Amino acid sequence: MSANHWSDVVANALRNGGATPPPYKLVLAELRGFASALQDELGAAVAVRVEPGFQTNAGQQFHLRLRIPAQGFEETLFRAYVPVDGYPVGLDFNAEDLVNAADVEQLRSLIGEFISRDTIRARLDLLRETAAN
């Protein structure tokens, strides 16, 4: 097969038939919105990003990553598994069993409950202080 054949195959898959479904994009927008709000709260010295991981049976894996670039520190706060149809989103909070969010309200609620845990609040506060020093 020629390189031209593969160019056509790839272009057709990604341009014509490869549009990402809106529910998937909406879930990703929610995760990015959370990351942005968390970054605002932690301050500019802590970078908060949503980064893609592996494609799994549960969906596309995304890591909610925290970085303090000046100190070479980074960790994953939690992982989300987003299926192509958007829901249910599997949430992996600290290597626990996946918790499924059936819709946007439940996604917001579960993430809100997670960051409200005493241990997570203490960890985020420590990271904010560490970044400031």
Sequence and secondary structure as in RCSB ss.txt:
>XXXX:A:sequence
MSANHWSDVVANALRNGGATPPPYKLVLAELRGFASALQDELGAAVAVRVEPGFQTNAGQQFHLRLRIPAQGFEE
TLFRAYVPVDGYPVGLDFNAEDLVNAADVEQLRSLIGEFISRDTIRARLDLLRETAAN
>XXXX:A:secstr
  HHHHHHHHHIIIIIS    HHHHHHHHHHHHHHHHHHHHH TTSEEEEEEEEEETTEEEEEEEEEEGGGTEEE
EEEEEEE TT  SEEEESSS   EEE SHHHHHHHHHHHHTSHHHHHHHHHHHHHHH 
